[in-house]
Amino acid sequence: MVAHSLDARLAVTYAARYPREVERLILVSLPYFGGEEEAQMFVRSRYGSGWLWR
């Protein structure tokens, strides 16, 4: 699986939930937020607080 930018968060979540389905994980151009709280605030401001944070 290859993921770019914010899609990397989705890819990591998917790989954690379904490890048998992901043989390799390549993350490209990850955004820098300074910390977990800043990253969550950024994503929630754009996408809400759905399944991504469960």
N, C-alpha and C positions, 0 to 999 in steps of 0.2 A: 504494500500500500504506500502510495506517495501522497503527501499533503503539503500544501503551501499556505503560508501566512496563518490567518485565523482558522482555516480548515484543519490545521495541525491539532487544535484542541479537540475537534470532532474525531480525528483519527486516533488520538491517544485514548479518548473515551471508548471508542469502538474496540480498539485493541485490548483494553483492559477488561471489557465486558465479554469479548469473544476471542480469547487468546488462541484457540485452536484454528480459527479462521484466518489469522494473520501470521504469515511466515516471516515477513520482514516489514519494517516500518521505516520510511524515509521521510524526515521532516525538513522542509526547505523554507528559508526566510521566515523564521519564527519572529513574531512581534515581541518587542521588549516593553514590559510594563512597569518594571521596578519592584514588583512583588505580587503576591497572589491577590491581595485585596484590590489593587489597582486594576489587575486583569479582569477580575470579576465585575468590578464597577463598569469598566469599558464595555464588556460583552453584554451585561444586563441592560445598559443604556441603549444598546442597539437591537438586542434580540429578546429582551425580557428575561424572565427567570423560569424557564421551562425545564425540560428533561436534562439539559446540559449540566445542571448543577446538582442533580440528585445523586 
